[in-house]
Amino acid sequence: MIIESRYNGPPGSGNGGWSAGVFAGAYGDVRPVQVTLRRPPPLDTPLTLAGGDVLDPDGRLVAELRPAGELPDPVPPVDPPTAKIAAKAYPGLVDHPFPGCYVCGPDHPDGLRIFPGRLPDGRTAAPWRAPERVTTPTAWAALDCPGGWAVIAPGRPYLLGRLTALVDALPEPGEECVVTGAVVGTEGRRAVVHTSLYGSTGALLGRARATWIAVPPAPEPRR
C-alpha cells in the first residue's frame, strides 16, 4: 500500500479518509471496517498489513483495522440547492487549518473540493461532483471531512482519529452528489460525528462514523 502525495491531508501526511479507505480495502471483505489512525499516514511510502496492523518500513504502527459493528442511521439528506447554498458559507474558504487537503482544501489543485457549510440545525452539507475515476477510497474520503467541519472552529483544528465507513455503491463519474455531516457527541478533545453520501437520485451511497481529535494549542513561547 502506498498513499500517493496527491492524496494528502495536513502537510506531509495522507488524508485520513482516503488513507483509511486504502487500508480497509487491503483488509479483505470485512464490512464495515473500523480504522484507527495511530500516526499520520506517511506519503509515498510502502506500507504493509500484518494481521490488522498497518506498519511503515521501520515497523512502526500507522493504523489498526478491526471489524466494526452496525453503523447508525444515516445523516438525513438535503436537496442539491440547499447544499450549494450551505457550501457558499464554507468556513474553510477564509480560514482553513490545512488548505491543501485533498478532500476539502480550497488550495488543492485537483482535490475533491468538498466544501461543507453549516445548516441552521447544525448539520453540514456540501454538493460534490464525483471525479472521472471513482474508487472505494474516493468514497471514504468524501465521508471524512464533512463530519470534521461540524466541529472545526476558527483556531480550533481537529484531526481524524478513527473512521468506520460502509459504502454500498460508488457514484458514477461526474455524478452530482450531496454529503451531509452531524455531531453526535463531544467529550474533552474528542468529537464523534456521522456523515452520509447521497447520489443524484437521493439514494444513500455510503455512511460513516468518525472520531475527531482537537489539536492541542501550541505552547506560548517563554519570555
C-alpha atoms as one frame of an Amber mdcrd trajectory, in Angstrom:
protein
   0.000   0.000   0.000   1.205   3.493  -0.877  -0.577   6.771  -0.145   0.445
   8.957  -3.060   1.367  12.551  -2.296  -1.654  13.994  -4.118  -3.931  12.377
  -1.508  -2.594  14.492   1.323  -4.384  15.890   4.325  -2.209  18.020   6.620
   1.151  18.821   5.011   3.335  15.744   4.700   0.686  13.165   5.614  -2.143
  11.319   3.930  -5.746  12.447   4.067  -7.351  10.415   6.831 -10.404   9.300
   4.881  -8.506   8.317   1.733  -5.850   6.501   3.743  -8.458   4.663   5.815
 -10.220   3.585   2.615  -6.979   2.192   1.182  -6.264   0.321   4.407  -9.810
  -1.054   4.634  -9.601  -2.307   1.055  -6.482  -4.284   1.900  -8.181  -5.808
   4.937 -10.446  -8.015   2.824 -14.187  -8.486   2.572 -14.992  -7.452   6.139
 -17.748  -4.820   6.241 -17.802  -2.451   7.921 -14.194  -1.898   8.960 -13.062
   0.370  11.771  -9.778   2.139  11.015  -7.932   3.815  13.874  -5.049   6.059
  12.840  -2.150   5.827  15.287   0.153   8.238  13.469  -0.166  10.470  10.392
  -0.131   8.183   7.328   3.166   8.815   5.519   3.115   9.755   1.847   4.811
   7.860  -0.979   5.953   5.211   1.489   5.390   1.433   1.169   3.126   0.262
   3.979   2.345  -3.330   4.902  -0.622  -5.012   6.536   0.212  -7.522   9.273
  -2.985  -9.022  10.621  -4.967  -5.904  11.409  -1.995  -3.560  11.755  -0.668
  -1.193   9.105   3.087  -0.777   9.523   5.627   1.561   7.978   9.015   0.289
   6.698  10.501   0.704  10.191   7.776  -1.441  11.751   6.013   1.488  13.400
   2.249   1.239  13.778   0.370   3.563  11.409  -3.182   2.247  11.785  -5.239
  -0.526  13.370  -8.050  -2.258  11.470 -10.828  -4.157  13.195 -14.276  -5.460
  12.220 -16.928  -2.980  13.313 -20.488  -3.329  14.495 -23.581  -1.846  12.940
 -23.409   1.759  11.822 -26.046   4.253  12.991 -28.831   5.619  10.853 -27.625
   7.971   8.114 -27.491  11.717   8.488 -30.631  12.992   6.698 -30.077  14.338
   3.185 -30.760  17.780   1.787 -31.549  18.728  -1.786 -28.722  19.953  -4.026
 -29.809  23.636  -3.993 -29.706  23.641  -0.182 -26.262  22.012  -0.212 -24.974
  24.601  -2.683 -26.215  27.463  -0.511 -24.509  25.911   2.532 -21.239  25.489
   0.623 -21.098  29.212  -0.165 -20.616  29.815   3.576 -17.945  27.115   3.944
 -15.641  28.427   6.701 -12.596  26.826   5.117 -12.688  29.288   2.234 -11.427
  32.021   4.561  -9.862  30.126   7.491  -8.621  26.591   6.844  -6.088  24.800
   9.075  -4.905  22.664   6.131  -5.857  24.486   2.895  -4.086  21.912   0.725
  -6.247  18.990   1.957  -7.202  16.619  -0.856 -10.851  16.495   0.221 -11.792
  19.942   1.495  -8.827  22.185   0.780  -9.513  25.186  -1.451  -5.830  25.284
  -2.445  -5.509  21.677  -3.645  -5.180  21.838  -7.450  -7.002  18.569  -8.198
  -8.721  17.610  -4.948 -12.324  16.590  -4.392 -13.278  20.182  -3.461 -15.966
  19.227  -0.960 -16.813  22.450   0.881 -19.274  21.689   3.710 -21.160  24.611
   5.205 -23.385  24.680   8.270 -27.157  24.303   8.068 -29.427  26.071  10.575
 -29.812  22.835  12.569 -26.032  22.422  12.961 -25.551  19.742  10.311 -23.124
  20.306   7.467 -23.940  19.848   3.799 -21.957  20.092   0.584 -22.507  19.331
  -3.080 -19.909  17.137  -4.705 -19.301  16.211  -8.315 -17.646  12.793  -8.367
 -14.365  12.727 -10.316 -13.859  10.818 -13.525 -12.176   7.978 -11.650 -14.099
   6.834  -8.593 -12.795   4.141  -6.246 -13.794   2.972  -2.788 -11.111   5.168
  -1.147 -12.683   8.106  -3.016 -15.970   7.438  -1.217 -14.210   7.028   2.136
 -12.509  10.373   1.552 -15.832  12.033   0.735 -17.229  10.694   4.015 -14.336
  12.165   6.003 -14.075  15.958   6.146 -17.798  16.912   6.093 -18.076  15.436
   9.583 -14.995  17.233  10.836 -16.344  20.588   9.709 -19.299  20.118  12.020
 -16.876  20.725  14.924 -13.899  22.606  13.444 -13.893  26.232  14.547 -11.532
  29.167  13.954  -8.349  28.491  15.894  -9.613  25.026  16.859  -8.434  22.486
  14.248  -9.292  18.806  14.512  -7.702  15.693  13.015  -9.332  12.392  12.138
  -8.599   9.702  14.703 -10.950   6.866  13.758 -13.256   6.168  10.821 -15.746
   3.392  10.199 -17.424   3.525   6.793 -19.892   1.428   4.870 -20.007   2.099
   1.127 -22.982   0.443  -0.581 -22.401   1.873  -4.050 -19.964   4.193  -5.778
 -21.202   7.303  -7.577 -20.899   7.372 -11.319 -18.086   9.501 -12.752 -19.295
  13.093 -12.846 -22.408  12.349 -10.767 -23.771  15.231  -8.720 -23.835  14.078
  -5.099 -24.567  15.566  -1.685 -22.662  14.869   1.532 -24.099  15.603   4.979
 -22.468  15.552   8.411 -23.532  15.907  12.041 -22.006  15.961  15.515 -23.428
  13.330  17.851 -21.286  13.976  20.914 -18.194  15.691  22.295 -16.044  14.961
  25.324 -12.886  16.883  26.031 -10.833  16.969  22.845 -12.853  14.198  21.187
 -15.863  14.595  18.930 -17.956  11.811  17.411 -19.532  12.671  14.075 -21.587
  10.914  11.424 -21.551  11.502   7.668 -23.631  10.268   4.750 -23.184  10.335
   0.978 -26.144  10.568  -1.391 -26.289  10.180  -5.166 -28.065  12.327  -7.741
 -31.332  10.425  -7.254 -31.204  10.852  -3.491 -30.155   7.236  -2.937 -27.868
   6.575   0.033 -24.440   5.528  -1.265 -22.462   5.377   1.974 -22.311   6.397
   5.615 -19.677   6.653   8.294 -18.978   7.204  11.958 -15.797   9.010  12.973
 -13.901  10.265  15.977 -12.075  13.547  15.534  -9.420  14.821  17.930  -8.870
  18.529  18.598  -5.277  19.612  18.066  -3.922  20.992  21.340  -2.944  24.645
  21.175   0.710  25.372  20.674   2.500  26.325  23.883   3.200  30.008  24.270
   6.883  30.911  23.913   8.771  31.566  27.088   9.560  35.158  27.858
